[in-house]
Amino acid sequence: MNYRHAFHAGNFADCAKHALIHAIVAALGRKPAPFRVLDTHAGIGLYDLRSSEARRTGEWRDGIGRLETVEDGPLLPWLSLVRGFPRGTYPGSPALVRAMLRPADRLALCELHPEDHAALRAAFRRDARVAVHRRDAWEAIGALTPFPERRGLVLMDPPFEAEGEFARLADAMAALSRRFRGAVQAAWYPIKHRAPARAFLDALAASGTRDVIACELWLREPTDPARLNGCGLAVANPPFGFREEAGAILAALHARLDEGEAGGGWTVREVVPE
Ligand SMILES: C[S@@+](CC[C@H](N)C(=O)[O-])C[C@H]1O[C@@H](n2cnc3c(N)ncnc32)[C@H](O)[C@@H]1O
C-alpha cells in the first residue's frame, strides 16, 4: 500500500468529492430519523496543509487554496464547515462527516494502512458516535451493512493504485444495492482518460444497480493517462434534489478551479434510471 492521501488532501478532486458529500449528508440530516455513514476508505481524517507531504506536492493550492475568497453561492455550506477547522488544516471525509452528525447519527470508518489507521483511531478516540476499523473496505461493506438505522450513506473512495479497482468498485456497488436497497452510495473515481470511466459506468448500468447519476468535473480534455485530469462521483439512490445541487456545486467549482486549459468542463447525468 503506497498511496498516502496526505500528498493530495485539498486538491481539486478532494474539493469536488467533499462538496458533493457535504450536500448528500446535509440532505440525510434534513429528515429527523437517524442515519449512518460508512466511509470504506477513510484516510486519516484531518490533514495538515503545512505537513511535508502537502508541501511536497502543493496540490491543495490549486484546490481549496483557490476557494479562500468564496463568500456566497453553492459552495458556501461546505466551505463554512471547512473554515470551522483550525487554519492550515483540511477536513477529509471522516472529519467532514463527523462535523455533520447529530447525537443519534453514527459514522463507521475503515482504513487498512497501519500508520493512517493509527492516526485515524487517535483522532476519534473516545468518540461514541464514531467506530474506527482496520479492515478491508470490500469485506467491510458486506459485514457492516445494512445499517441498523436502515438509512445512510456508503462512501467508497479507493486509491486506484491496484489493477482492477474500477471493476471492484462496480461489483461492490451492485452487491450493496442488492443487500441494502435504501442506502445512498457514493463512489469516487479518477478521470485520466475517458475510456476507463466510461467502462465503469457501463459496467454499473449492466449490473442491475438502479437510480445512478454521475457527477464529473475535469480541468482539461482527459487525454493524458498519466495525469489526473478530472474526477467523478457515481451516486446511487441520490437524495431528493441532489442532482440539481450537484450541478450548481460543480459549475461553481469549475468556474474557480479551471486552469484555462482547453477542454475543461463538468456534467451531472443519469447513468441508470430509477
Ligand atoms: C483516497 S484515500 C481516502 C481519502 C478519504 N476518503 C477522504 O476523502 O478524506 C484512500 C484510502 O484508502 C486506504 N485503503 C486502500 N485500500 C484499502 C482497503 N482495501 N481497505 C481499506 N482502506 C484502504 C488507503 O490507505 C487510503 O488512506
py3Dmol code that shows the C-alpha trace and the ligand (Angstrom):
import py3Dmol

protein = """\
ATOM      1  CA  MET A   1       0.000   0.000   0.000  1.00  0.00           C
ATOM      2  CA  ASN A   2       1.899   3.018  -1.272  1.00  0.00           C
ATOM      3  CA  TYR A   3      -0.882   5.545  -1.513  1.00  0.00           C
ATOM      4  CA  ARG A   4      -0.957   8.271   1.166  1.00  0.00           C
ATOM      5  CA  HIS A   5      -3.738  10.796   0.908  1.00  0.00           C
ATOM      6  CA  ALA A   6      -1.703  13.430   2.782  1.00  0.00           C
ATOM      7  CA  PHE A   7       0.043  14.276  -0.516  1.00  0.00           C
ATOM      8  CA  HIS A   8      -3.266  15.075  -2.210  1.00  0.00           C
ATOM      9  CA  ALA A   9      -5.551  16.444   0.534  1.00  0.00           C
ATOM     10  CA  GLY A  10      -7.432  19.562  -0.504  1.00  0.00           C
ATOM     11  CA  ASN A  11      -6.664  19.209  -4.230  1.00  0.00           C
ATOM     12  CA  PHE A  12      -9.343  19.891  -6.858  1.00  0.00           C
ATOM     13  CA  ALA A  13     -10.561  16.292  -6.750  1.00  0.00           C
ATOM     14  CA  ASP A  14     -10.950  16.400  -2.962  1.00  0.00           C
ATOM     15  CA  CYS A  15     -12.903  19.660  -3.262  1.00  0.00           C
ATOM     16  CA  ALA A  16     -15.327  18.122  -5.760  1.00  0.00           C
ATOM     17  CA  LYS A  17     -15.756  14.951  -3.682  1.00  0.00           C
ATOM     18  CA  HIS A  18     -16.165  16.719  -0.365  1.00  0.00           C
ATOM     19  CA  ALA A  19     -18.522  19.469  -1.566  1.00  0.00           C
ATOM     20  CA  LEU A  20     -20.787  16.761  -3.048  1.00  0.00           C
ATOM     21  CA  ILE A  21     -20.549  14.534   0.033  1.00  0.00           C
ATOM     22  CA  HIS A  22     -21.438  17.525   2.178  1.00  0.00           C
ATOM     23  CA  ALA A  23     -24.627  18.015   0.111  1.00  0.00           C
ATOM     24  CA  ILE A  24     -25.576  14.330   0.461  1.00  0.00           C
ATOM     25  CA  VAL A  25     -25.048  14.237   4.235  1.00  0.00           C
ATOM     26  CA  ALA A  26     -26.895  17.546   4.654  1.00  0.00           C
ATOM     27  CA  ALA A  27     -29.846  16.006   2.785  1.00  0.00           C
ATOM     28  CA  LEU A  28     -29.781  12.940   5.071  1.00  0.00           C
ATOM     29  CA  GLY A  29     -29.862  15.280   8.056  1.00  0.00           C
ATOM     30  CA  ARG A  30     -32.990  17.032   6.857  1.00  0.00           C
ATOM     31  CA  LYS A  31     -35.126  14.081   8.000  1.00  0.00           C
ATOM     32  CA  PRO A  32     -35.386  13.518  11.754  1.00  0.00           C
ATOM     33  CA  ALA A  33     -34.641   9.742  11.647  1.00  0.00           C
ATOM     34  CA  PRO A  34     -31.000   8.926  12.491  1.00  0.00           C
ATOM     35  CA  PHE A  35     -28.592   7.942   9.703  1.00  0.00           C
ATOM     36  CA  ARG A  36     -25.237   6.195   9.487  1.00  0.00           C
ATOM     37  CA  VAL A  37     -22.282   6.799   7.175  1.00  0.00           C
ATOM     38  CA  LEU A  38     -19.809   4.043   6.288  1.00  0.00           C
ATOM     39  CA  ASP A  39     -16.592   5.545   4.908  1.00  0.00           C
ATOM     40  CA  THR A  40     -14.843   2.494   3.474  1.00  0.00           C
ATOM     41  CA  HIS A  41     -11.502   4.142   2.567  1.00  0.00           C
ATOM     42  CA  ALA A  42     -11.168   6.768   5.260  1.00  0.00           C
ATOM     43  CA  GLY A  43      -7.569   8.073   5.260  1.00  0.00           C
ATOM     44  CA  ILE A  44      -6.506   9.938   8.416  1.00  0.00           C
ATOM     45  CA  GLY A  45      -9.484  12.282   8.815  1.00  0.00           C
ATOM     46  CA  LEU A  46      -7.965  15.743   9.137  1.00  0.00           C
ATOM     47  CA  TYR A  47      -4.975  16.939   7.085  1.00  0.00           C
ATOM     48  CA  ASP A  48      -2.277  19.459   7.936  1.00  0.00           C
ATOM     49  CA  LEU A  49      -1.626  21.526   4.811  1.00  0.00           C
ATOM     50  CA  ARG A  50       1.740  22.600   6.275  1.00  0.00           C
ATOM     51  CA  SER A  51       2.958  18.986   6.521  1.00  0.00           C
ATOM     52  CA  SER A  52       5.969  17.927   4.461  1.00  0.00           C
ATOM     53  CA  GLU A  53       3.703  15.711   2.321  1.00  0.00           C
ATOM     54  CA  ALA A  54       1.297  18.548   1.481  1.00  0.00           C
ATOM     55  CA  ARG A  55       4.163  20.961   0.863  1.00  0.00           C
ATOM     56  CA  ARG A  56       5.943  18.474  -1.385  1.00  0.00           C
ATOM     57  CA  THR A  57       3.122  18.406  -3.974  1.00  0.00           C
ATOM     58  CA  GLY A  58       1.401  21.719  -3.199  1.00  0.00           C
ATOM     59  CA  GLU A  59      -1.743  20.257  -4.777  1.00  0.00           C
ATOM     60  CA  TRP A  60      -4.048  21.969  -2.291  1.00  0.00           C
ATOM     61  CA  ARG A  61      -3.057  25.377  -3.675  1.00  0.00           C
ATOM     62  CA  ASP A  62      -4.966  24.609  -6.891  1.00  0.00           C
ATOM     63  CA  GLY A  63      -7.894  23.236  -4.908  1.00  0.00           C
ATOM     64  CA  ILE A  64      -9.020  24.535  -1.538  1.00  0.00           C
ATOM     65  CA  GLY A  65      -6.367  27.287  -1.834  1.00  0.00           C
ATOM     66  CA  ARG A  66      -8.379  28.860  -4.660  1.00  0.00           C
ATOM     67  CA  LEU A  67     -11.603  28.930  -2.684  1.00  0.00           C
ATOM     68  CA  GLU A  68     -10.469  31.165   0.170  1.00  0.00           C
ATOM     69  CA  THR A  69     -12.340  34.204  -1.137  1.00  0.00           C
ATOM     70  CA  VAL A  70     -15.668  32.465  -1.846  1.00  0.00           C
ATOM     71  CA  GLU A  71     -18.297  34.337   0.166  1.00  0.00           C
ATOM     72  CA  ASP A  72     -21.573  33.028  -1.244  1.00  0.00           C
ATOM     73  CA  GLY A  73     -23.123  30.513  -3.623  1.00  0.00           C
ATOM     74  CA  PRO A  74     -23.493  26.728  -3.610  1.00  0.00           C
ATOM     75  CA  LEU A  75     -20.003  26.019  -2.200  1.00  0.00           C
ATOM     76  CA  LEU A  76     -20.571  28.087   0.922  1.00  0.00           C
ATOM     77  CA  PRO A  77     -22.301  25.455   3.131  1.00  0.00           C
ATOM     78  CA  TRP A  78     -19.322  23.091   2.701  1.00  0.00           C
ATOM     79  CA  LEU A  79     -16.708  25.872   2.862  1.00  0.00           C
ATOM     80  CA  SER A  80     -18.219  27.288   6.059  1.00  0.00           C
ATOM     81  CA  LEU A  81     -17.718  23.915   7.676  1.00  0.00           C
ATOM     82  CA  VAL A  82     -14.144  23.642   6.336  1.00  0.00           C
ATOM     83  CA  ARG A  83     -13.382  27.122   7.719  1.00  0.00           C
ATOM     84  CA  GLY A  84     -14.527  25.993  11.159  1.00  0.00           C
ATOM     85  CA  PHE A  85     -11.435  23.734  11.395  1.00  0.00           C
ATOM     86  CA  PRO A  86      -8.113  25.177  12.564  1.00  0.00           C
ATOM     87  CA  ARG A  87      -6.374  27.356   9.987  1.00  0.00           C
ATOM     88  CA  GLY A  88      -3.962  25.358   7.816  1.00  0.00           C
ATOM     89  CA  THR A  89      -5.911  22.119   8.180  1.00  0.00           C
ATOM     90  CA  TYR A  90      -8.292  20.486   5.741  1.00  0.00           C
ATOM     91  CA  PRO A  91     -11.044  18.040   6.726  1.00  0.00           C
ATOM     92  CA  GLY A  92     -11.064  14.784   4.784  1.00  0.00           C
ATOM     93  CA  SER A  93     -14.248  12.766   4.579  1.00  0.00           C
ATOM     94  CA  PRO A  94     -14.159  11.444   8.204  1.00  0.00           C
ATOM     95  CA  ALA A  95     -13.721  14.872   9.812  1.00  0.00           C
ATOM     96  CA  LEU A  96     -16.242  16.427   7.428  1.00  0.00           C
ATOM     97  CA  VAL A  97     -18.954  13.856   8.078  1.00  0.00           C
ATOM     98  CA  ARG A  98     -18.262  13.783  11.820  1.00  0.00           C
ATOM     99  CA  ALA A  99     -18.895  17.518  11.982  1.00  0.00           C
ATOM    100  CA  MET A 100     -22.346  16.966  10.452  1.00  0.00           C
ATOM    101  CA  LEU A 101     -23.573  14.174  12.754  1.00  0.00           C
ATOM    102  CA  ARG A 102     -26.460  14.737  15.131  1.00  0.00           C
ATOM    103  CA  PRO A 103     -26.450  12.957  18.513  1.00  0.00           C
ATOM    104  CA  ALA A 104     -28.100   9.758  17.221  1.00  0.00           C
ATOM    105  CA  ASP A 105     -26.230   9.574  13.875  1.00  0.00           C
ATOM    106  CA  ARG A 106     -23.224   7.267  13.503  1.00  0.00           C
ATOM    107  CA  LEU A 107     -20.037   7.068  11.458  1.00  0.00           C
ATOM    108  CA  ALA A 108     -18.060   3.881  10.697  1.00  0.00           C
ATOM    109  CA  LEU A 109     -14.564   4.285   9.247  1.00  0.00           C
ATOM    110  CA  CYS A 110     -12.339   1.669   7.596  1.00  0.00           C
ATOM    111  CA  GLU A 111      -8.662   2.227   6.901  1.00  0.00           C
ATOM    112  CA  LEU A 112      -6.152  -0.509   6.116  1.00  0.00           C
ATOM    113  CA  HIS A 113      -2.821   1.340   6.095  1.00  0.00           C
ATOM    114  CA  PRO A 114      -1.268   0.749   9.550  1.00  0.00           C
ATOM    115  CA  GLU A 115       0.004   4.306  10.093  1.00  0.00           C
ATOM    116  CA  ASP A 116      -3.072   6.004   8.678  1.00  0.00           C
ATOM    117  CA  HIS A 117      -5.302   3.699  10.695  1.00  0.00           C
ATOM    118  CA  ALA A 118      -3.384   4.596  13.879  1.00  0.00           C
ATOM    119  CA  ALA A 119      -3.780   8.319  13.135  1.00  0.00           C
ATOM    120  CA  LEU A 120      -7.477   7.867  12.429  1.00  0.00           C
ATOM    121  CA  ARG A 121      -8.017   5.878  15.613  1.00  0.00           C
ATOM    122  CA  ALA A 122      -6.219   8.522  17.659  1.00  0.00           C
ATOM    123  CA  ALA A 123      -8.296  11.298  16.058  1.00  0.00           C
ATOM    124  CA  PHE A 124     -11.600   9.673  17.039  1.00  0.00           C
ATOM    125  CA  ARG A 125     -10.610   8.050  20.331  1.00  0.00           C
ATOM    126  CA  ARG A 126     -13.416   8.230  22.886  1.00  0.00           C
ATOM    127  CA  ASP A 127     -15.902   9.464  20.286  1.00  0.00           C
ATOM    128  CA  ALA A 128     -19.046   7.451  20.933  1.00  0.00           C
ATOM    129  CA  ARG A 129     -20.517   8.300  17.545  1.00  0.00           C
ATOM    130  CA  VAL A 130     -17.538   7.027  15.543  1.00  0.00           C
ATOM    131  CA  ALA A 131     -16.236   3.463  15.100  1.00  0.00           C
ATOM    132  CA  VAL A 132     -12.781   3.020  13.533  1.00  0.00           C
ATOM    133  CA  HIS A 133     -11.957  -0.329  11.909  1.00  0.00           C
ATOM    134  CA  ARG A 134      -8.742  -1.636  10.498  1.00  0.00           C
ATOM    135  CA  ARG A 135     -10.315  -3.864   7.902  1.00  0.00           C
ATOM    136  CA  ASP A 136     -10.527  -4.285   4.171  1.00  0.00           C
ATOM    137  CA  ALA A 137     -13.085  -1.961   2.628  1.00  0.00           C
ATOM    138  CA  TRP A 138     -14.597  -4.530   0.289  1.00  0.00           C
ATOM    139  CA  GLU A 139     -15.050  -7.073   3.056  1.00  0.00           C
ATOM    140  CA  ALA A 140     -16.398  -4.397   5.420  1.00  0.00           C
ATOM    141  CA  ILE A 141     -19.174  -3.385   3.018  1.00  0.00           C
ATOM    142  CA  GLY A 142     -20.655  -6.867   3.392  1.00  0.00           C
ATOM    143  CA  ALA A 143     -20.043  -7.064   7.125  1.00  0.00           C
ATOM    144  CA  LEU A 144     -21.258  -3.599   8.162  1.00  0.00           C
ATOM    145  CA  THR A 145     -24.398  -3.274   6.023  1.00  0.00           C
ATOM    146  CA  PRO A 146     -27.347  -2.947   6.041  1.00  0.00           C
ATOM    147  CA  PHE A 147     -27.267  -0.346   8.805  1.00  0.00           C
ATOM    148  CA  PRO A 148     -29.431  -0.769  11.911  1.00  0.00           C
ATOM    149  CA  GLU A 149     -30.805   2.723  11.175  1.00  0.00           C
ATOM    150  CA  ARG A 150     -31.924   1.461   7.713  1.00  0.00           C
ATOM    151  CA  ARG A 151     -30.766   4.727   6.127  1.00  0.00           C
ATOM    152  CA  GLY A 152     -27.500   6.416   5.349  1.00  0.00           C
ATOM    153  CA  LEU A 153     -24.525   6.708   3.028  1.00  0.00           C
ATOM    154  CA  VAL A 154     -21.807   4.276   1.963  1.00  0.00           C
ATOM    155  CA  LEU A 155     -18.839   6.265   0.659  1.00  0.00           C
ATOM    156  CA  MET A 156     -16.262   4.335  -1.391  1.00  0.00           C
ATOM    157  CA  ASP A 157     -13.052   6.202  -2.151  1.00  0.00           C
ATOM    158  CA  PRO A 158     -10.350   3.718  -3.200  1.00  0.00           C
ATOM    159  CA  PRO A 159      -6.865   4.944  -4.129  1.00  0.00           C
ATOM    160  CA  PHE A 160      -6.893   3.360  -7.619  1.00  0.00           C
ATOM    161  CA  GLU A 161      -3.341   2.134  -7.177  1.00  0.00           C
ATOM    162  CA  ALA A 162      -4.230  -1.516  -7.799  1.00  0.00           C
ATOM    163  CA  GLU A 163      -5.285  -3.139 -11.057  1.00  0.00           C
ATOM    164  CA  GLY A 164      -8.974  -3.823 -11.360  1.00  0.00           C
ATOM    165  CA  GLU A 165     -10.147  -1.099  -8.947  1.00  0.00           C
ATOM    166  CA  PHE A 166     -12.876   0.136 -11.342  1.00  0.00           C
ATOM    167  CA  ALA A 167     -14.287  -3.388 -11.703  1.00  0.00           C
ATOM    168  CA  ARG A 168     -14.148  -3.992  -7.938  1.00  0.00           C
ATOM    169  CA  LEU A 169     -16.000  -0.730  -7.342  1.00  0.00           C
ATOM    170  CA  ALA A 170     -18.768  -1.579  -9.834  1.00  0.00           C
ATOM    171  CA  ASP A 171     -19.139  -5.067  -8.294  1.00  0.00           C
ATOM    172  CA  ALA A 172     -19.260  -3.654  -4.754  1.00  0.00           C
ATOM    173  CA  MET A 173     -21.947  -1.133  -5.681  1.00  0.00           C
ATOM    174  CA  ALA A 174     -24.059  -3.779  -7.382  1.00  0.00           C
ATOM    175  CA  ALA A 175     -23.787  -6.167  -4.416  1.00  0.00           C
ATOM    176  CA  LEU A 176     -24.594  -3.374  -1.975  1.00  0.00           C
ATOM    177  CA  SER A 177     -27.657  -2.266  -3.909  1.00  0.00           C
ATOM    178  CA  ARG A 178     -28.971  -5.833  -3.621  1.00  0.00           C
ATOM    179  CA  ARG A 179     -28.361  -6.192   0.122  1.00  0.00           C
ATOM    180  CA  PHE A 180     -29.229  -2.633   1.229  1.00  0.00           C
ATOM    181  CA  ARG A 181     -31.592  -1.101  -1.296  1.00  0.00           C
ATOM    182  CA  GLY A 182     -32.234   2.103   0.668  1.00  0.00           C
ATOM    183  CA  ALA A 183     -28.590   3.121   1.002  1.00  0.00           C
ATOM    184  CA  VAL A 184     -27.222   6.154  -0.762  1.00  0.00           C
ATOM    185  CA  GLN A 185     -23.950   5.086  -2.366  1.00  0.00           C
ATOM    186  CA  ALA A 186     -21.195   7.452  -3.455  1.00  0.00           C
ATOM    187  CA  ALA A 187     -18.116   6.169  -5.271  1.00  0.00           C
ATOM    188  CA  TRP A 188     -15.229   8.411  -6.283  1.00  0.00           C
ATOM    189  CA  TYR A 189     -13.306   7.661  -9.472  1.00  0.00           C
ATOM    190  CA  PRO A 190     -10.432   9.293 -11.356  1.00  0.00           C
ATOM    191  CA  ILE A 191     -10.740  10.609 -14.898  1.00  0.00           C
ATOM    192  CA  LYS A 192      -7.338  10.406 -16.521  1.00  0.00           C
ATOM    193  CA  HIS A 193      -8.711   9.499 -19.894  1.00  0.00           C
ATOM    194  CA  ARG A 194     -12.315   8.827 -20.740  1.00  0.00           C
ATOM    195  CA  ALA A 195     -12.391   5.143 -21.624  1.00  0.00           C
ATOM    196  CA  PRO A 196     -11.954   3.588 -18.122  1.00  0.00           C
ATOM    197  CA  ALA A 197     -14.502   5.944 -16.525  1.00  0.00           C
ATOM    198  CA  ARG A 198     -16.990   5.219 -19.304  1.00  0.00           C
ATOM    199  CA  ALA A 199     -16.419   1.458 -18.972  1.00  0.00           C
ATOM    200  CA  PHE A 200     -17.010   1.726 -15.207  1.00  0.00           C
ATOM    201  CA  LEU A 201     -20.341   3.500 -15.692  1.00  0.00           C
ATOM    202  CA  ASP A 202     -21.332   0.979 -18.394  1.00  0.00           C
ATOM    203  CA  ALA A 203     -20.499  -1.875 -16.011  1.00  0.00           C
ATOM    204  CA  LEU A 204     -22.604  -0.225 -13.336  1.00  0.00           C
ATOM    205  CA  ALA A 205     -25.527   0.122 -15.740  1.00  0.00           C
ATOM    206  CA  ALA A 206     -25.215  -3.534 -16.755  1.00  0.00           C
ATOM    207  CA  SER A 207     -25.013  -4.719 -13.136  1.00  0.00           C
ATOM    208  CA  GLY A 208     -28.635  -4.018 -12.257  1.00  0.00           C
ATOM    209  CA  THR A 209     -27.863  -1.139  -9.856  1.00  0.00           C
ATOM    210  CA  ARG A 210     -30.752   1.321 -10.169  1.00  0.00           C
ATOM    211  CA  ASP A 211     -31.023   5.096  -9.939  1.00  0.00           C
ATOM    212  CA  VAL A 212     -27.407   6.111 -10.572  1.00  0.00           C
ATOM    213  CA  ILE A 213     -26.075   9.518 -11.569  1.00  0.00           C
ATOM    214  CA  ALA A 214     -22.526  10.517 -12.478  1.00  0.00           C
ATOM    215  CA  CYS A 215     -21.183  13.867 -11.269  1.00  0.00           C
ATOM    216  CA  GLU A 216     -17.953  14.742 -13.086  1.00  0.00           C
ATOM    217  CA  LEU A 217     -15.509  17.644 -13.183  1.00  0.00           C
ATOM    218  CA  TRP A 218     -12.495  17.825 -15.476  1.00  0.00           C
ATOM    219  CA  LEU A 219      -9.939  20.597 -15.768  1.00  0.00           C
ATOM    220  CA  ARG A 220      -8.736  19.757 -19.274  1.00  0.00           C
ATOM    221  CA  GLU A 221      -9.539  17.356 -22.079  1.00  0.00           C
ATOM    222  CA  PRO A 222      -8.927  13.960 -20.419  1.00  0.00           C
ATOM    223  CA  THR A 223      -6.479  12.563 -22.919  1.00  0.00           C
ATOM    224  CA  ASP A 224      -3.279  12.195 -20.872  1.00  0.00           C
ATOM    225  CA  PRO A 225      -3.472   8.876 -18.975  1.00  0.00           C
ATOM    226  CA  ALA A 226      -0.561   9.928 -16.743  1.00  0.00           C
ATOM    227  CA  ARG A 227      -2.422  12.936 -15.257  1.00  0.00           C
ATOM    228  CA  LEU A 228      -5.438  13.323 -13.010  1.00  0.00           C
ATOM    229  CA  ASN A 229      -7.403  15.451 -15.469  1.00  0.00           C
ATOM    230  CA  GLY A 230     -10.720  15.148 -13.698  1.00  0.00           C
ATOM    231  CA  CYS A 231     -12.757  13.077 -11.300  1.00  0.00           C
ATOM    232  CA  GLY A 232     -16.234  11.729 -10.810  1.00  0.00           C
ATOM    233  CA  LEU A 233     -18.620  10.703  -8.090  1.00  0.00           C
ATOM    234  CA  ALA A 234     -21.098   7.987  -9.021  1.00  0.00           C
ATOM    235  CA  VAL A 235     -24.107   8.327  -6.749  1.00  0.00           C
ATOM    236  CA  ALA A 236     -26.691   5.578  -6.452  1.00  0.00           C
ATOM    237  CA  ASN A 237     -30.027   6.406  -4.877  1.00  0.00           C
ATOM    238  CA  PRO A 238     -29.269  10.153  -4.662  1.00  0.00           C
ATOM    239  CA  PRO A 239     -31.328  12.185  -2.173  1.00  0.00           C
ATOM    240  CA  PHE A 240     -34.189  14.313  -3.472  1.00  0.00           C
ATOM    241  CA  GLY A 241     -32.882  17.498  -5.087  1.00  0.00           C
ATOM    242  CA  PHE A 242     -29.228  16.366  -5.056  1.00  0.00           C
ATOM    243  CA  ARG A 243     -28.914  16.215  -8.826  1.00  0.00           C
ATOM    244  CA  GLU A 244     -29.658  19.935  -9.227  1.00  0.00           C
ATOM    245  CA  GLU A 245     -27.499  20.814  -6.222  1.00  0.00           C
ATOM    246  CA  ALA A 246     -24.587  18.780  -7.628  1.00  0.00           C
ATOM    247  CA  GLY A 247     -24.797  20.702 -10.905  1.00  0.00           C
ATOM    248  CA  ALA A 248     -24.629  24.034  -9.099  1.00  0.00           C
ATOM    249  CA  ILE A 249     -21.666  22.840  -6.974  1.00  0.00           C
ATOM    250  CA  LEU A 250     -19.674  21.564  -9.957  1.00  0.00           C
ATOM    251  CA  ALA A 251     -20.398  24.688 -12.021  1.00  0.00           C
ATOM    252  CA  ALA A 252     -19.129  26.875  -9.164  1.00  0.00           C
ATOM    253  CA  LEU A 253     -16.046  24.698  -8.691  1.00  0.00           C
ATOM    254  CA  HIS A 254     -15.290  24.696 -12.391  1.00  0.00           C
ATOM    255  CA  ALA A 255     -15.526  28.492 -12.508  1.00  0.00           C
ATOM    256  CA  ARG A 256     -12.963  28.785  -9.679  1.00  0.00           C
ATOM    257  CA  LEU A 257     -10.618  25.880 -10.398  1.00  0.00           C
ATOM    258  CA  ASP A 258     -10.410  25.981 -14.180  1.00  0.00           C
ATOM    259  CA  GLU A 259      -6.775  26.487 -15.145  1.00  0.00           C
ATOM    260  CA  GLY A 260      -7.515  27.951 -18.554  1.00  0.00           C
ATOM    261  CA  GLU A 261      -6.558  24.743 -20.358  1.00  0.00           C
ATOM    262  CA  ALA A 262      -8.670  23.651 -23.307  1.00  0.00           C
ATOM    263  CA  GLY A 263     -11.482  21.189 -22.851  1.00  0.00           C
ATOM    264  CA  GLY A 264     -12.407  21.532 -19.162  1.00  0.00           C
ATOM    265  CA  GLY A 265     -15.991  21.076 -18.018  1.00  0.00           C
ATOM    266  CA  TRP A 266     -18.437  19.345 -15.745  1.00  0.00           C
ATOM    267  CA  THR A 267     -21.550  17.218 -16.012  1.00  0.00           C
ATOM    268  CA  VAL A 268     -24.250  15.633 -13.905  1.00  0.00           C
ATOM    269  CA  ARG A 269     -26.008  12.932 -15.870  1.00  0.00           C
ATOM    270  CA  GLU A 270     -28.187   9.910 -15.417  1.00  0.00           C
ATOM    271  CA  VAL A 271     -26.380   6.586 -15.770  1.00  0.00           C
ATOM    272  CA  VAL A 272     -29.262   4.293 -14.774  1.00  0.00           C
ATOM    273  CA  PRO A 273     -32.867   5.456 -14.283  1.00  0.00           C
ATOM    274  CA  GLU A 274     -34.848   4.778 -11.084  1.00  0.00           C
TER     275      GLU A 274
END
"""
ligand_1 = """\
27
LIG
C -8.282 8.349 -1.417
S -7.802 7.898 0.176
C -9.188 8.260 1.188
C -9.495 9.707 1.371
C -10.701 9.975 2.238
N -11.863 9.188 1.828
C -11.074 11.452 2.215
O -11.874 11.848 1.362
O -10.588 12.196 3.060
C -7.890 6.133 0.134
C -7.522 5.452 1.436
O -7.905 4.071 1.347
C -6.958 3.290 2.047
N -7.110 1.926 1.515
C -6.577 1.390 0.402
N -7.041 0.133 0.188
C -7.904 -0.134 1.201
C -8.719 -1.239 1.530
N -8.742 -2.341 0.759
N -9.492 -1.165 2.636
C -9.474 -0.044 3.431
N -8.715 1.041 3.168
C -7.943 1.004 2.063
C -5.650 3.973 1.761
O -4.671 3.653 2.747
C -6.044 5.454 1.751
O -5.840 6.029 3.029
"""
view = py3Dmol.view(width=600, height=400)
view.addModel(protein, "pdb")
view.setStyle({"model": 0}, {"cartoon": {"style": "trace"}})
view.addModel(ligand_1, "xyz")
view.setStyle({"model": 1}, {"stick": {}})
view.zoomTo()
view.show()
